[in-house]
């Protein structure tokens, strides 16, 4: 969860940088594991800090401050704006301009002279925090205990108002809570799942409540999604992919199917090893720049193998079923492929056992393809198990 939040923060940070007022041509740059502006130190310029775990600004920055890290802490003062992306952004000092931030948690304990724009899971304006301008935020939870000089525009999950707000409040949330200590000088326009209980005198302007649209429960899929459009598209796509492979490589397809029938356990074991080991092997090779082309090739073959594994298993299943039903008159190979795919499609939509069948089929099919590739690389070895299959419409 922390990694995902930090990635989201970095993406949002790029947007904030674009939206921020034009950057300075020259700036102070601080980097390292703990980028620091020490107490009593003055940076008479814009500041770019990051590249490590913690960014701490305890001194004075006369321009704007741009900070990226796991944790960004402002104990000192910034005359301009603070633009920050981190898992935790904590403002204990004074920001003369705006705060534009993205992260998992944004906490304002100090003073912000102008406005806040935030993208976070939790935005917390504590009772000691003070916002001179407005608050615009998208957050799962926003708590406003300190004073906000102007209005608020909030979208997200939960909004809790417990301090004075100098302008109108526009909220699109799931839940709104207004404490008796809240004093809204303007209007309150909110959308929520339920109407909030407003203490007497807490809102000086008009109040407009819009119930959030109730989402109808998703209908149960028919036959566990057997006839869903996506599922049927996957079925047709698997047939086309398998048909192309059979037409272009008939001998290799026959070899893989025959190996799967004659050596099922060996194919399954080899497929399990290939499924689990290949990504780690590609990652190790990719560490060096020289190995990057090899790693990309391995990954491409790995993905192609997983895609072909499903029709490969279907060909084996369809061939076995055709031999059981019509042993005297074998079906064309594409007919066997279609029967196998339909059979797998039916079985994988059986409750509880479907996911297990999918996993085992991919492992088994990957092992079949790996064995066939090994035999292909050893042409001198007698092909005891490979029986060419004629392609028939």
C-alpha positions in Angstrom: 0.0 0.0 0.0 2.8 2.4 0.8 4.6 1.7 -2.5 1.4 2.2 -4.5 0.7 5.5 -2.6 4.2 6.7 -3.3 3.9 5.9 -7.0 0.6 7.8 -7.1 2.3 10.7 -5.3 5.1 10.9 -7.9 2.6 10.9 -10.7 0.6 13.7 -9.1 3.8 15.5 -8.3 4.6 15.8 -12.0 1.1 17.4 -12.5 1.8 19.8 -9.7 5.1 20.9 -11.1 3.4 21.7 -14.4 0.6 23.6 -12.7 3.0 25.5 -10.4 4.0 29.1 -11.3 7.0 29.2 -13.6 10.1 27.7 -12.1 13.3 29.6 -11.5 16.2 29.4 -13.9 18.6 28.9 -11.0 17.9 27.2 -7.7 19.5 25.5 -4.7 19.6 21.8 -5.0 19.9 19.5 -2.0 20.0 15.7 -2.4 21.0 12.6 -0.5 19.4 10.2 2.0 18.5 13.1 4.3 18.2 16.4 2.4 18.4 19.1 5.0 18.1 22.9 5.4 19.5 23.3 8.9 18.0 25.6 11.5 19.2 29.1 11.1 20.3 28.5 7.5 18.8 30.7 4.8 18.4 29.5 1.2 18.1 32.8 -0.8 16.6 31.1 -3.8 14.2 28.4 -4.9 15.0 25.0 -3.4 14.9 21.6 -5.0 15.3 18.8 -2.5 14.9 15.0 -2.7 16.4 11.8 -3.9 16.4 10.2 -0.4 14.3 9.0 2.4 13.7 12.3 4.3 13.6 16.0 3.4 13.7 18.3 6.3 13.4 22.1 6.0 14.2 23.7 9.3 15.7 26.9 8.0 14.4 29.7 5.8 13.7 29.4 2.1 13.1 32.8 0.4 11.7 31.2 -2.8 9.6 28.2 -3.6 10.5 24.7 -2.3 10.1 21.5 -4.3 10.6 18.3 -2.3 10.3 14.6 -3.1 11.0 11.8 -0.6 9.4 9.3 1.7 8.9 12.0 4.3 8.9 15.8 3.8 9.0 17.9 7.0 8.9 21.7 7.1 9.8 23.0 10.6 11.2 26.3 9.3 9.7 28.9 6.9 9.2 29.1 3.2 8.3 32.5 1.7 7.0 31.0 -1.5 5.1 27.8 -2.3 5.7 24.3 -1.1 5.3 21.7 -3.8 5.9 18.2 -2.3 5.3 14.6 -3.0 5.9 12.0 -0.3 4.3 9.3 1.7 4.1 11.8 4.6 4.1 15.6 4.2 4.2 17.4 7.6 4.1 21.2 7.8 5.0 22.4 11.3 6.4 25.7 10.3 5.2 28.6 8.1 4.5 28.6 4.4 4.0 32.1 3.0 2.5 31.0 -0.3 0.6 27.9 -1.4 1.0 24.2 -0.5 0.6 21.8 -3.4 1.1 18.3 -2.3 0.5 14.7 -3.0 1.0 11.7 -0.7 -0.5 9.2 1.6 -0.8 11.6 4.6 -0.7 15.4 4.6 -0.6 17.0 8.0 -0.8 20.8 8.6 0.2 21.8 12.1 1.6 25.2 11.1 0.5 28.2 9.1 -0.1 28.3 5.3 -0.5 31.9 4.1 -2.4 31.1 1.0 -4.2 28.0 -0.3 -3.8 24.2 -0.2 -4.2 21.8 -3.1 -3.8 18.2 -2.0 -4.1 14.7 -3.3 -3.8 12.2 -0.5 -5.4 9.4 1.4 -5.6 11.6 4.5 -5.4 15.4 4.7 -5.3 16.6 8.3 -5.5 20.3 9.3 -5.0 20.1 13.0 -6.3 22.5 15.6 -2.9 24.3 15.5 -2.9 24.5 11.8 -4.1 27.7 10.0 -4.9 28.1 6.3 -5.1 31.7 5.1 -6.7 30.9 1.7 -8.8 28.0 0.4 -8.6 24.2 0.5 -9.0 22.1 -2.6 -8.4 18.4 -2.0 -9.1 14.9 -3.2 -8.8 12.6 -0.3 -10.1 9.5 1.3 -10.4 11.4 4.6 -10.1 15.1 5.2 -10.2 16.5 8.8 -10.4 20.3 9.2 -10.0 21.2 12.8 -8.0 24.5 12.3 -9.3 27.7 10.7 -9.6 28.0 6.9 -9.7 31.6 5.7 -11.7 31.1 2.5 -13.8 28.2 1.1 -13.3 24.5 0.7 -13.8 22.2 -2.3 -13.4 18.6 -1.4 -14.0 15.2 -3.1 -13.4 11.8 -1.5 -14.6 9.6 1.3 -15.1 11.4 4.6 -15.0 15.1 5.4 -15.0 16.2 9.0 -15.4 20.0 9.7 -14.6 21.1 13.2 -13.1 24.6 12.8 -14.1 28.0 11.2 -14.3 28.2 7.4 -14.4 31.7 5.9 -16.1 30.8 2.6 -18.5 28.4 1.0 -18.0 24.6 1.3 -18.5 22.4 -1.8 -18.2 18.7 -1.0 -18.7 15.5 -3.0 -18.1 12.8 -0.4 -19.5 9.6 1.1 -19.8 11.0 4.7 -19.9 14.5 6.1 -19.5 15.3 9.7 -19.9 18.8 11.2 -18.8 19.3 14.8 -20.3 21.9 17.2 -17.1 23.9 17.0 -17.4 24.4 13.2 -18.4 27.8 12.0 -19.1 28.1 8.2 -19.3 31.7 7.1 -20.7 30.8 3.7 -23.0 28.2 2.2 -22.7 24.4 2.4 -23.4 22.4 -0.8 -22.7 18.8 -0.3 -23.4 15.4 -1.7 -23.2 12.4 0.6 -24.8 9.0 1.2 -26.8 10.4 4.2 -27.8 13.9 5.3 -25.4 15.2 8.0 -26.6 16.4 11.4 -25.8 20.1 11.4 -25.4 21.8 14.9 -27.5 24.9 15.3 -25.7 28.0 14.0 -22.8 26.1 12.4 -23.7 27.3 8.9 -24.4 30.9 8.3 -25.3 30.5 4.6 -27.6 28.3 2.8 -27.5 24.5 2.9 -28.0 22.3 -0.1 -27.9 18.5 0.3 -27.9 16.1 -2.7 -28.2 12.3 -1.9 -25.4 10.4 -3.5 -26.8 8.1 -6.3 -27.3 4.6 -4.9 -25.5 2.0 -7.0 -27.7 -0.9 -7.8 -26.1 -4.2 -6.7 -24.3 -5.9 -9.6 -26.4 -8.8 -10.9 -25.1 -12.3 -10.4 -23.4 -13.4 -13.6 -25.3 -16.0 -15.5 -23.7 -19.4 -15.0 -20.8 -17.8 -13.2 -20.0 -15.6 -16.2 -20.0 -18.4 -18.8 -21.6 -16.2 -21.5 -20.0 -12.8 -20.5 -18.8 -10.9 -23.5 -15.2 -10.7 -22.2 -15.1 -14.4 -21.6 -16.4 -15.2 -25.1 -13.9 -12.8 -26.6 -11.2 -14.7 -24.8 -12.5 -18.0 -26.1 -12.5 -16.8 -29.7 -9.1 -15.1 -29.3 -7.5 -18.3 -27.9 -8.9 -20.3 -30.9 -7.5 -17.8 -33.4 -4.1 -17.7 -31.6 -3.9 -21.5 -31.5 -5.1 -21.9 -35.1 -2.3 -19.5 -36.3 0.3 -21.5 -34.3 -0.9 -24.8 -35.8 -1.0 -23.5 -39.3 2.4 -21.9 -39.1 4.1 -24.6 -37.1 2.2 -27.9 -37.6 5.1 -30.2 -36.6 5.9 -28.2 -33.5 2.3 -28.2 -32.5 2.0 -31.9 -32.9 5.2 -32.5 -31.0 4.0 -30.3 -28.0 0.6 -32.1 -27.9 2.1 -35.5 -28.1 4.6 -34.7 -25.3 1.8 -33.5 -23.2 -0.1 -36.7 -23.6 2.8 -39.0 -23.1 4.7 -37.1 -20.3 2.1 -35.1 -18.4 3.8 -35.0 -15.0 7.2 -34.1 -16.5 5.5 -31.3 -18.5 3.7 -30.0 -15.5 6.9 -29.9 -13.4 8.9 -28.2 -16.1 6.1 -25.7 -16.6 6.0 -24.9 -13.0 9.7 -24.2 -12.9 9.5 -22.1 -16.1 6.5 -20.1 -14.7 8.3 -19.2 -11.4 12.0 -19.0 -12.4 11.9 -17.2 -15.7 10.9 -13.7 -14.2 13.7 -13.9 -11.7 16.2 -15.0 -14.3 15.2 -12.1 -16.6 15.5 -9.6 -13.7 19.0 -10.9 -12.9 20.1 -10.6 -16.5 18.6 -7.1 -16.8 20.8 -5.8 -14.0 23.6 -5.1 -16.5 23.0 -2.9 -19.6 24.5 -5.6 -21.7 21.9 -8.1 -20.6 18.9 -5.8 -21.2 18.2 -7.1 -24.8 18.5 -10.6 -23.6 16.1 -9.9 -20.7 13.5 -8.2 -23.0 13.7 -11.2 -25.3 13.2 -13.6 -22.4 10.2 -11.7 -21.1 8.7 -11.5 -24.6 9.0 -15.3 -25.0 7.7 -15.8 -21.5 4.5 -13.8 -22.3 4.1 -15.5 -25.6 4.5 -18.9 -23.9 1.8 -18.1 -21.4 -0.6 -17.0 -24.2 0.1 -20.2 -26.2 -0.2 -22.4 -23.2 -4.0 -22.3 -23.1 -4.6 -23.4 -26.7 -1.8 -26.0 -26.3 -3.6 -27.6 -23.4 -6.9 -27.3 -25.3 -5.4 -29.2 -28.2 -4.5 -32.1 -25.9 -7.9 -32.1 -24.2 -9.7 -31.9 -27.5 -7.6 -34.7 -29.1 -8.3 -37.0 -26.1 -12.0 -36.3 -26.2 -12.2 -36.9 -30.0 -10.4 -40.2 -29.6 -12.8 -41.3 -26.9 -15.9 -40.4 -28.9 -14.8 -41.3 -32.4 -11.7 -43.5 -32.2 -12.3 -44.8 -35.8 -12.5 -41.3 -37.4 -10.1 -38.7 -35.9 -11.3 -35.1 -36.1 -9.3 -32.4 -37.9 -6.7 -30.8 -35.6 -8.6 -27.4 -35.6 -11.8 -29.3 -34.6 -9.9 -30.8 -31.7 -8.6 -27.4 -30.7 -12.2 -26.0 -30.8 -13.5 -28.9 -28.7 -10.7 -28.5 -26.2 -11.2 -24.8 -25.8 -15.0 -25.1 -25.3 -14.4 -27.9 -22.7 -11.9 -25.7 -20.8 -14.2 -22.8 -21.0 -17.0 -24.8 -19.4 -14.8 -26.2 -16.7 -13.1 -23.0 -15.7 -16.5 -21.4 -15.0 -17.4 -24.0 -12.4 -17.4 -22.5 -8.9 -14.3 -23.0 -6.7 -12.4 -25.3 -9.1 -12.3 -22.9 -12.1 -9.2 -20.8 -10.9 -7.3 -24.0 -10.0 -8.0 -25.4 -13.5 -6.8 -22.2 -15.1 -3.5 -22.2 -13.1 -2.8 -25.9 -13.7 -3.6 -25.6 -17.4 -1.2 -22.7 -17.9 1.5 -24.5 -16.0 0.9 -27.7 -18.0 0.8 -25.9 -21.3 3.9 -23.9 -20.6 5.7 -27.1 -19.7 4.5 -28.7 -23.0 5.9 -25.8 -25.0 9.2 -25.8 -23.1 9.6 -29.5 -23.8 8.8 -29.0 -27.5 11.4 -26.2 -27.7 14.0 -28.4 -26.1 13.4 -31.2 -28.6 13.5 -28.7 -31.4 16.9 -27.5 -30.3 18.1 -31.1 -30.4 17.3 -32.2 -34.0 19.6 -35.2 -33.8 17.5 -36.8 -31.1 15.0 -39.4 -32.4 11.6 -37.9 -32.3 9.9 -40.9 -30.7 6.9 -39.0 -29.5 6.3 -36.4 -32.3 3.6 -37.4 -34.7 2.9 -34.8 -37.3 -0.8 -33.7 -37.5 -2.3 -32.7 -40.8 -4.0 -29.4 -40.8 -7.6 -29.7 -42.1 -10.3 -27.2 -42.2 
